[in-house]
Amino acid sequence: MSNLPREFSRLNVSRETEDRLKLFVALFQKWAKTINLVAPSTLAEVWSRHIVDSVQIYAQCPGPRVWADLGSGGGFPGIVTGILLAGVGDGWVHLVESNNKKAAFLRTAILETGARASVHAIRIGEAPAVIEHCDAISARALADLDLLMDFGLPWAERNPDLKFFLHKGRDYRREVEKAHGRWRFDLVKHASVVEPDSVVLEISKLSRKRE
């Protein structure tokens, strides 16, 4: 397809979805001039660094599911997931972002792109009381794996089929080892299509170990 990185080819993204993604990138670049949405050093690589990095999450868990995207920030991967869900006409993304300026950007992005998503301008610890159910959790550059499991446990206790899809850098092995001290879980490691030393950790069957 035209003007998009080759990593999109396996998703069979429609022209309408391509247009939504382009619109989101334009909005992101405009807002990023005044709000710190991502690291400034990565702004020039929004397609290859951020969009493709987000699309790979949906590629690992495609279809009309309900997502909780924690610490949504600049909309990666949450807004991108919501745009891809708009292409299938079902599913939803709950974007959890406590920063009011970033939450305002996310609401604008939803309105302009038609992403299937909503914004919750609350702290992550409050989110399980507001978002009753989700099938999958995503988080990117947010927190240590052990803390992310704390955040997700209330949803995992309600839904035994819940899965986490978490971007992690080269130090992910240390985080996994630490998490094994407190948690039981199944783990699948997906090599990142963006960074050779990074992974997406797919976690399921989460439960806390008895002390």
Accessible surface in RSA format (square Angstrom, percent):
REM  Atomic radii and reference values for relative SASA: ProtOr
REM  Chains: A
REM  Algorithm: Lee & Richards
REM  Probe-radius: 1.40
REM  Slices: 20
REM RES _ NUM      All-atoms   Total-Side   Main-Chain    Non-polar    All polar
REM                ABS   REL    ABS   REL    ABS   REL    ABS   REL    ABS   REL
RES MET A   1   105.37  54.6  29.52  19.5  75.85 180.6  49.18  41.8  56.19  74.4
RES SER A   2    56.32  47.6  41.67  55.6  14.65  33.8  46.55  99.1   9.77  13.7
RES ASN A   3   124.62  85.9  81.93  79.2  42.70 102.8  29.53  71.1  95.09  91.9
RES LEU A   4    18.92  10.5   0.10   0.1  18.82  47.3   1.79   1.3  17.13  46.1
RES PRO A   5    35.29  25.7  20.14  18.4  15.15  55.1  32.35  26.7   2.94  18.3
RES ARG A   6   196.74  82.6 178.76  91.1  17.98  42.8  78.68 107.5 118.06  71.6
RES GLU A   7    47.93  27.5  39.18  29.6   8.75  20.8  20.54  39.7  27.39  22.4
RES PHE A   8     1.66   0.8   1.56   1.0   0.10   0.3   1.66   1.0   0.00   0.0
RES SER A   9    81.86  69.2  60.75  81.1  21.11  48.6  42.56  90.6  39.30  55.1
RES ARG A  10   157.19  66.0 117.34  59.8  39.85  94.9  69.91  95.6  87.28  52.9
RES LEU A  11    40.48  22.5  17.65  12.6  22.83  57.4  19.83  13.9  20.65  55.6
RES ASN A  12   133.62  92.1 117.03 113.1  16.59  39.9  27.95  67.3 105.67 102.1
RES VAL A  13    16.65  11.0   1.90   1.7  14.75  35.6   6.99   6.1   9.66  26.2
RES SER A  14    57.67  48.7  44.89  59.9  12.77  29.4  51.73 110.2   5.93   8.3
RES ARG A  15   157.97  66.3 147.77  75.3  10.20  24.3  59.29  81.0  98.69  59.8
RES GLU A  16   106.96  61.4 100.36  75.9   6.60  15.7  39.25  75.9  67.71  55.3
RES THR A  17     5.56   4.0   5.56   5.6   0.00   0.0   1.45   2.0   4.11   6.2
RES GLU A  18     2.54   1.5   2.54   1.9   0.00   0.0   0.00   0.0   2.54   2.1
RES ASP A  19    68.56  48.0  62.38  62.1   6.19  14.6  27.54  64.8  41.02  40.9
RES ARG A  20    50.12  21.0  48.13  24.5   2.00   4.8  12.25  16.7  37.88  23.0
RES LEU A  21     0.00   0.0   0.00   0.0   0.00   0.0   0.00   0.0   0.00   0.0
RES LYS A  22    61.97  30.2  55.37  34.0   6.60  15.7  45.03  40.5  16.93  18.0
RES LEU A  23    70.72  39.4  65.59  46.9   5.13  12.9  69.94  49.1   0.78   2.1
RES PHE A  24     0.12   0.1   0.12   0.1   0.00   0.0   0.12   0.1   0.00   0.0
RES VAL A  25     7.94   5.2   7.94   7.2   0.00   0.0   7.94   6.9   0.00   0.0
RES ALA A  26    54.70  50.3  45.80  70.7   8.90  20.3  49.06  69.1   5.65  15.0
RES LEU A  27    23.47  13.1  22.30  16.0   1.17   2.9  23.23  16.3   0.24   0.7
RES PHE A  28     0.08   0.0   0.08   0.0   0.00   0.0   0.08   0.0   0.00   0.0
RES GLN A  29    82.34  46.0  77.43  56.6   4.91  11.7  25.22  53.7  57.12  43.3
RES LYS A  30   142.84  69.7 135.63  83.2   7.21  17.2  80.26  72.2  62.58  66.7
RES TRP A  31    59.80  24.0  56.79  27.5   3.01   7.1  52.73  28.1   7.07  11.5
RES ALA A  32    15.08  13.9   2.43   3.8  12.65  28.8   2.54   3.6  12.54  33.2
RES LYS A  33   172.73  84.3 133.96  82.2  38.77  92.3  86.50  77.9  86.23  91.9
RES THR A  34   122.69  87.3  83.42  84.6  39.27  93.6  79.27 106.5  43.42  65.6
RES ILE A  35    25.06  14.3  19.60  14.6   5.46  13.2  24.35  17.5   0.71   1.9
RES ASN A  36   106.04  73.1  89.55  86.5  16.49  39.7  40.29  97.0  65.75  63.6
RES LEU A  37    11.29   6.3   0.00   0.0  11.29  28.4   0.17   0.1  11.12  29.9
RES VAL A  38    23.18  15.2  10.50   9.5  12.67  30.5  20.90  18.2   2.27   6.2
RES ALA A  39    56.23  51.7  42.41  65.5  13.82  31.4  47.43  66.8   8.80  23.3
RES PRO A  40    99.52  72.5  87.70  79.9  11.81  42.9  88.00  72.7  11.52  71.6
RES SER A  41    99.03  83.7  65.18  87.0  33.85  78.0  59.31 126.3  39.72  55.6
RES THR A  42     7.68   5.5   7.68   7.8   0.00   0.0   7.40   9.9   0.28   0.4
RES LEU A  43    57.95  32.3  54.39  38.9   3.56   9.0  54.58  38.3   3.37   9.1
RES ALA A  44   103.51  95.2  60.40  93.2  43.11  98.1  72.45 102.0  31.06  82.3
RES GLU A  45    76.99  44.2  71.82  54.3   5.17  12.3  26.43  51.1  50.56  41.3
RES VAL A  46     4.21   2.8   4.21   3.8   0.00   0.0   4.21   3.7   0.00   0.0
RES TRP A  47    57.96  23.3  56.68  27.4   1.27   3.0  40.09  21.4  17.87  29.0
RES SER A  48    63.93  54.0  58.42  78.0   5.51  12.7  44.96  95.7  18.97  26.6
RES ARG A  49    77.53  32.6  76.71  39.1   0.82   2.0   6.31   8.6  71.22  43.2
RES HIS A  50     7.95   4.3   7.95   5.5   0.00   0.0   7.95   8.2   0.00   0.0
RES ILE A  51     0.00   0.0   0.00   0.0   0.00   0.0   0.00   0.0   0.00   0.0
RES VAL A  52     3.90   2.6   3.58   3.2   0.32   0.8   3.63   3.2   0.27   0.7
RES ASP A  53    15.37  10.8  15.37  15.3   0.00   0.0   0.20   0.5  15.18  15.1
RES SER A  54     0.19   0.2   0.00   0.0   0.19   0.4   0.00   0.0   0.19   0.3
RES VAL A  55     6.62   4.4   6.62   6.0   0.00   0.0   6.62   5.8   0.00   0.0
RES GLN A  56     2.36   1.3   1.14   0.8   1.22   2.9   1.81   3.8   0.55   0.4
RES ILE A  57     0.00   0.0   0.00   0.0   0.00   0.0   0.00   0.0   0.00   0.0
RES TYR A  58    17.35   8.1  17.35   9.9   0.00   0.0  14.31  10.8   3.04   3.7
RES ALA A  59    25.04  23.0   3.47   5.4  21.57  49.1   4.92   6.9  20.12  53.3
RES GLN A  60    47.51  26.6  19.61  14.3  27.90  66.4  19.01  40.5  28.49  21.6
RES CYS A  61     9.51   7.2   6.77   7.5   2.74   6.4   2.89   7.3   6.62   7.1
RES PRO A  62    71.66  52.2  67.34  61.4   4.32  15.7  67.52  55.7   4.15  25.8
RES GLY A  63    15.21  18.8   0.00   N/A  15.21  18.8  14.96  41.0   0.26   0.6
RES PRO A  64    81.54  59.4  59.49  54.2  22.05  80.1  59.49  49.1  22.05 137.0
RES ARG A  65    92.19  38.7  91.78  46.8   0.42   1.0  12.99  17.7  79.21  48.0
RES VAL A  66    40.31  26.5  40.31  36.5   0.00   0.0  40.31  35.0   0.00   0.0
RES TRP A  67     0.77   0.3   0.77   0.4   0.00   0.0   0.77   0.4   0.00   0.0
RES ALA A  68     0.00   0.0   0.00   0.0   0.00   0.0   0.00   0.0   0.00   0.0
RES ASP A  69     0.77   0.5   0.77   0.8   0.00   0.0   0.00   0.0   0.77   0.8
RES LEU A  70     1.64   0.9   0.58   0.4   1.06   2.7   0.58   0.4   1.06   2.9
RES GLY A  71    22.95  28.3   0.00   N/A  22.95  28.3   9.01  24.7  13.94  31.2
RES SER A  72     2.44   2.1   0.00   0.0   2.44   5.6   0.45   1.0   1.98   2.8
RES GLY A  73    10.68  13.2   0.00   N/A  10.68  13.2  10.68  29.3   0.00   0.0
RES GLY A  74     4.08   5.0   0.00   N/A   4.08   5.0   0.00   0.0   4.08   9.1
RES GLY A  75     0.00   0.0   0.00   N/A   0.00   0.0   0.00   0.0   0.00   0.0
RES PHE A  76     9.55   4.8   2.27   1.4   7.28  18.9   2.27   1.4   7.28  20.8
RES PRO A  77     0.48   0.3   0.48   0.4   0.00   0.0   0.48   0.4   0.00   0.0
RES GLY A  78     0.30   0.4   0.00   N/A   0.30   0.4   0.30   0.8   0.00   0.0
RES ILE A  79     0.00   0.0   0.00   0.0   0.00   0.0   0.00   0.0   0.00   0.0
RES VAL A  80     0.05   0.0   0.05   0.0   0.00   0.0   0.05   0.0   0.00   0.0
RES THR A  81     1.45   1.0   1.28   1.3   0.17   0.4   1.29   1.7   0.15   0.2
RES GLY A  82     0.00   0.0   0.00   N/A   0.00   0.0   0.00   0.0   0.00   0.0
RES ILE A  83     0.00   0.0   0.00   0.0   0.00   0.0   0.00   0.0   0.00   0.0
RES LEU A  84    12.14   6.8   7.85   5.6   4.29  10.8   8.44   5.9   3.70  10.0
RES LEU A  85     0.00   0.0   0.00   0.0   0.00   0.0   0.00   0.0   0.00   0.0
RES ALA A  86    19.31  17.8   3.36   5.2  15.95  36.3   4.63   6.5  14.68  38.9
RES GLY A  87    47.97  59.2   0.00   N/A  47.97  59.2  13.89  38.1  34.08  76.3
RES VAL A  88    80.68  53.1  48.63  44.0  32.05  77.2  55.86  48.5  24.82  67.3
RES GLY A  89    52.14  64.3   0.00   N/A  52.14  64.3  26.91  73.8  25.24  56.5
RES ASP A  90    75.47  52.9  75.47  75.1   0.00   0.0  12.62  29.7  62.84  62.7
RES GLY A  91     6.48   8.0   0.00   N/A   6.48   8.0   5.87  16.1   0.61   1.4
RES TRP A  92    86.18  34.6  86.18  41.7   0.00   0.0  82.19  43.8   3.99   6.5
RES VAL A  93     0.67   0.4   0.67   0.6   0.00   0.0   0.67   0.6   0.00   0.0
RES HIS A  94    34.92  19.1  34.92  24.3   0.00   0.0  23.93  24.7  10.98  12.8
RES LEU A  95     0.00   0.0   0.00   0.0   0.00   0.0   0.00   0.0   0.00   0.0
RES VAL A  96     0.35   0.2   0.18   0.2   0.16   0.4   0.18   0.2   0.16   0.4
RES GLU A  97    16.20   9.3  14.82  11.2   1.38   3.3   1.54   3.0  14.66  12.0
RES SER A  98    60.17  50.8  41.73  55.7  18.45  42.5  11.80  25.1  48.37  67.8
RES ASN A  99    67.52  46.6  59.10  57.1   8.42  20.3  16.58  39.9  50.94  49.2
RES ASN A 100   113.17  78.0 103.98 100.5   9.19  22.1  31.09  74.8  82.08  79.3
RES LYS A 101   144.15  70.3 139.86  85.8   4.29  10.2  86.46  77.8  57.69  61.4
RES LYS A 102    50.77  24.8  50.77  31.2   0.00   0.0   7.06   6.4  43.71  46.6
RES ALA A 103     0.09   0.1   0.09   0.1   0.00   0.0   0.09   0.1   0.00   0.0
RES ALA A 104    40.10  36.9  36.65  56.6   3.46   7.9  38.85  54.7   1.25   3.3
RES PHE A 105     0.31   0.2   0.31   0.2   0.00   0.0   0.31   0.2   0.00   0.0
RES LEU A 106     0.00   0.0   0.00   0.0   0.00   0.0   0.00   0.0   0.00   0.0
RES ARG A 107   118.69  49.8 112.45  57.3   6.24  14.9  54.86  75.0  63.83  38.7
RES THR A 108    39.40  28.0  36.49  37.0   2.91   6.9  21.64  29.1  17.76  26.8
RES ALA A 109     0.11   0.1   0.00   0.0   0.11   0.3   0.00   0.0   0.11   0.3
RES ILE A 110    29.22  16.6  27.53  20.5   1.69   4.1  27.53  19.8   1.69   4.6
RES LEU A 111   148.40  82.6 123.73  88.5  24.67  62.0 128.62  90.3  19.78  53.2
RES GLU A 112    87.86  50.4  67.71  51.2  20.15  48.0   6.53  12.6  81.33  66.4
RES THR A 113     4.12   2.9   0.00   0.0   4.12   9.8   2.52   3.4   1.60   2.4
RES GLY A 114    38.93  48.0   0.00   N/A  38.93  48.0  27.89  76.5  11.04  24.7
RES ALA A 115     5.90   5.4   0.00   0.0   5.90  13.4   0.00   0.0   5.90  15.6
RES ARG A 116    69.82  29.3  68.57  35.0   1.25   3.0   9.05  12.4  60.77  36.8
RES ALA A 117     4.94   4.5   0.00   0.0   4.94  11.2   0.00   0.0   4.94  13.1
RES SER A 118    34.74  29.4  31.06  41.5   3.67   8.5  31.98  68.1   2.75   3.9
RES VAL A 119    22.34  14.7   0.64   0.6  21.71  52.3   0.64   0.6  21.71  58.9
RES HIS A 120    33.02  18.0  28.41  19.7   4.61  11.8  24.87  25.6   8.15   9.5
RES ALA A 121    38.25  35.2  12.32  19.0  25.93  59.0  12.32  17.4  25.93  68.7
RES ILE A 122    39.30  22.4  34.09  25.4   5.21  12.6  38.94  28.0   0.36   1.0
RES ARG A 123   170.79  71.7 168.19  85.7   2.60   6.2  46.96  64.2 123.83  75.0
RES ILE A 124    24.95  14.2  20.78  15.5   4.16  10.0  20.78  15.0   4.16  11.3
RES GLY A 125    61.66  76.0   0.00   N/A  61.66  76.0  32.85  90.2  28.81  64.5
RES GLU A 126    88.39  50.7  82.95  62.8   5.45  13.0  41.85  80.9  46.55  38.0
RES ALA A 127     0.00   0.0   0.00   0.0   0.00   0.0   0.00   0.0   0.00   0.0
RES PRO A 128    11.45   8.3   9.91   9.0   1.54   5.6   9.91   8.2   1.54   9.5
RES ALA A 129    96.92  89.1  55.04  84.9  41.87  95.2  63.52  89.5  33.39  88.5
RES VAL A 130    85.22  56.1  56.10  50.8  29.12  70.2  60.47  52.5  24.75  67.1
RES ILE A 131     3.35   1.9   0.85   0.6   2.50   6.0   3.35   2.4   0.00   0.0
RES GLU A 132   142.14  81.6 134.16 101.5   7.98  19.0  48.79  94.4  93.35  76.2
RES HIS A 133    84.15  46.0  77.76  54.1   6.39  16.3  58.13  59.9  26.02  30.3
RES CYS A 134     0.69   0.5   0.00   0.0   0.69   1.6   0.00   0.0   0.69   0.7
RES ASP A 135    41.67  29.2  37.57  37.4   4.10   9.7  11.36  26.7  30.31  30.2
RES ALA A 136     0.27   0.2   0.27   0.4   0.00   0.0   0.27   0.4   0.00   0.0
RES ILE A 137     0.65   0.4   0.65   0.5   0.00   0.0   0.65   0.5   0.00   0.0
RES SER A 138     1.52   1.3   1.52   2.0   0.00   0.0   0.00   0.0   1.52   2.1
RES ALA A 139     2.06   1.9   0.40   0.6   1.66   3.8   0.75   1.1   1.31   3.5
RES ARG A 140    41.82  17.6  29.69  15.1  12.13  28.9   7.57  10.3  34.25  20.8
RES ALA A 141   104.39  96.0  54.97  84.8  49.43 112.4  74.91 105.5  29.48  78.1
RES LEU A 142    62.92  35.0  30.15  21.6  32.77  82.4  32.33  22.7  30.59  82.3
RES ALA A 143    23.61  21.7   6.98  10.8  16.63  37.8  20.82  29.3   2.78   7.4
RES ASP A 144    37.83  26.5  27.89  27.8   9.94  23.5  26.30  61.9  11.53  11.5
RES LEU A 145     0.00   0.0   0.00   0.0   0.00   0.0   0.00   0.0   0.00   0.0
RES ASP A 146    16.63  11.7  16.63  16.6   0.00   0.0   1.05   2.5  15.58  15.5
RES LEU A 147    80.13  44.6  78.63  56.3   1.49   3.8  79.74  56.0   0.38   1.0
RES LEU A 148     3.82   2.1   3.51   2.5   0.31   0.8   3.51   2.5   0.31   0.8
RES MET A 149     0.00   0.0   0.00   0.0   0.00   0.0   0.00   0.0   0.00   0.0
RES ASP A 150    47.53  33.3  36.03  35.9  11.50  27.2  15.25  35.9  32.29  32.2
RES PHE A 151    44.45  22.2  38.82  24.0   5.64  14.7  43.41  26.3   1.04   3.0
RES GLY A 152     0.00   0.0   0.00   N/A   0.00   0.0   0.00   0.0   0.00   0.0
RES LEU A 153    15.12   8.4  15.12  10.8   0.00   0.0  15.12  10.6   0.00   0.0
RES PRO A 154    45.25  33.0  42.18  38.4   3.07  11.2  43.98  36.3   1.27   7.9
RES TRP A 155     1.35   0.5   0.63   0.3   0.72   1.7   0.95   0.5   0.40   0.6
RES ALA A 156    11.80  10.8   4.02   6.2   7.78  17.7   4.13   5.8   7.67  20.3
RES GLU A 157   129.57  74.4  91.72  69.4  37.85  90.1  40.55  78.4  89.02  72.7
RES ARG A 158   113.94  47.8  79.55  40.6  34.39  81.9  46.57  63.6  67.37  40.8
RES ASN A 159    16.35  11.3  14.55  14.1   1.80   4.3   3.35   8.1  13.00  12.6
RES PRO A 160   105.85  77.1  89.66  81.7  16.19  58.8  96.98  80.1   8.86  55.1
RES ASP A 161   113.80  79.7  99.54  99.1  14.26  33.7  31.55  74.3  82.25  82.0
RES LEU A 162     3.86   2.1   1.18   0.8   2.68   6.7   1.18   0.8   2.68   7.2
RES LYS A 163    80.06  39.1  80.06  49.1   0.00   0.0  34.99  31.5  45.07  48.0
RES PHE A 164     1.17   0.6   1.17   0.7   0.00   0.0   1.17   0.7   0.00   0.0
RES PHE A 165     0.91   0.5   0.91   0.6   0.00   0.0   0.91   0.6   0.00   0.0
RES LEU A 166     0.27   0.1   0.27   0.2   0.00   0.0   0.27   0.2   0.00   0.0
RES HIS A 167    20.75  11.3  14.94  10.4   5.81  14.9  15.05  15.5   5.70   6.6
RES LYS A 168    21.50  10.5  14.85   9.1   6.65  15.8  10.59   9.5  10.91  11.6
RES GLY A 169    37.61  46.4   0.00   N/A  37.61  46.4  24.66  67.7  12.95  29.0
RES ARG A 170   177.96  74.7 162.23  82.7  15.72  37.4  62.40  85.3 115.56  70.0
RES ASP A 171    74.01  51.8  69.15  68.8   4.85  11.5  34.85  82.0  39.16  39.1
RES TYR A 172    15.38   7.2  14.61   8.3   0.76   2.0   5.68   4.3   9.69  11.9
RES ARG A 173   157.30  66.0 151.53  77.2   5.77  13.7  65.77  89.9  91.53  55.5
RES ARG A 174   116.43  48.9 110.01  56.1   6.43  15.3  68.99  94.3  47.44  28.8
RES GLU A 175    20.77  11.9  20.77  15.7   0.00   0.0   0.00   0.0  20.77  17.0
RES VAL A 176    17.44  11.5  17.44  15.8   0.00   0.0  17.44  15.2   0.00   0.0
RES GLU A 177   133.33  76.5 122.80  92.9  10.53  25.1  45.22  87.5  88.11  71.9
RES LYS A 178   109.67  53.5  94.64  58.1  15.03  35.8  64.61  58.2  45.06  48.0
RES ALA A 179     0.00   0.0   0.00   0.0   0.00   0.0   0.00   0.0   0.00   0.0
RES HIS A 180    80.49  44.0  78.81  54.8   1.68   4.3  54.71  56.4  25.78  30.0
RES GLY A 181    60.16  74.2   0.00   N/A  60.16  74.2  35.39  97.1  24.77  55.5
RES ARG A 182    87.76  36.8  84.34  43.0   3.42   8.1  49.85  68.1  37.91  23.0
RES TRP A 183     0.20   0.1   0.00   0.0   0.20   0.5   0.00   0.0   0.20   0.3
RES ARG A 184   129.24  54.3 125.39  63.9   3.85   9.2  51.09  69.8  78.14  47.4
RES PHE A 185    21.76  10.9   0.00   0.0  21.76  56.6   1.67   1.0  20.08  57.5
RES ASP A 186    66.95  46.9  63.07  62.8   3.88   9.2  20.43  48.1  46.52  46.4
RES LEU A 187    54.04  30.1  22.05  15.8  31.99  80.4  22.17  15.6  31.88  85.8
RES VAL A 188    76.79  50.5  73.29  66.4   3.50   8.4  76.79  66.7   0.00   0.0
RES LYS A 189   114.50  55.9  86.77  53.2  27.73  66.0  41.84  37.7  72.66  77.4
RES HIS A 190    46.54  25.4  42.60  29.6   3.94  10.1  29.29  30.2  17.25  20.1
RES ALA A 191    83.69  76.9  64.30  99.2  19.38  44.1  65.42  92.1  18.26  48.4
RES SER A 192    16.95  14.3   3.30   4.4  13.65  31.4   1.77   3.8  15.18  21.3
RES VAL A 193    62.58  41.2  34.06  30.8  28.52  68.7  43.05  37.4  19.54  53.0
RES VAL A 194    36.57  24.1   9.59   8.7  26.98  65.0  14.59  12.7  21.98  59.6
RES GLU A 195    66.20  38.0  66.13  50.0   0.07   0.2  23.03  44.5  43.17  35.2
RES PRO A 196   124.79  90.9  87.60  79.9  37.19 135.2  97.61  80.6  27.18 168.9
RES ASP A 197    75.48  52.9  64.53  64.2  10.95  25.9  17.42  41.0  58.07  57.9
RES SER A 198    24.37  20.6  22.76  30.4   1.61   3.7   9.48  20.2  14.89  20.9
RES VAL A 199    15.54  10.2  14.15  12.8   1.39   3.3  14.15  12.3   1.39   3.8
RES VAL A 200     0.21   0.1   0.21   0.2   0.00   0.0   0.21   0.2   0.00   0.0
RES LEU A 201     0.00   0.0   0.00   0.0   0.00   0.0   0.00   0.0   0.00   0.0
RES GLU A 202    23.12  13.3  22.01  16.7   1.10   2.6   1.44   2.8  21.67  17.7
RES ILE A 203     0.02   0.0   0.02   0.0   0.00   0.0   0.02   0.0   0.00   0.0
RES SER A 204    22.14  18.7  21.81  29.1   0.33   0.8   7.19  15.3  14.95  20.9
RES LYS A 205   143.41  70.0 125.85  77.2  17.56  41.8  83.69  75.3  59.73  63.6
RES LEU A 206    16.38   9.1   0.68   0.5  15.70  39.5   0.68   0.5  15.70  42.3
RES SER A 207    48.09  40.6  46.62  62.2   1.47   3.4  38.43  81.8   9.66  13.5
RES ARG A 208   102.23  42.9  85.44  43.6  16.79  40.0  39.60  54.1  62.64  38.0
RES LYS A 209    73.12  35.7  68.48  42.0   4.65  11.1  33.07  29.8  40.06  42.7
RES ARG A 210   228.85  96.1 199.59 101.7  29.26  69.7  75.80 103.6 153.05  92.8
RES GLU A 211   213.98 122.9 136.68 103.4  77.31 184.1  90.26 174.6 123.72 101.0
END  Absolute sums over single chains surface
CHAIN  1 A    10202.9       8038.9       2164.0       5258.3       4944.6
END  Absolute sums over all chains
TOTAL         10202.9       8038.9       2164.0       5258.3       4944.6
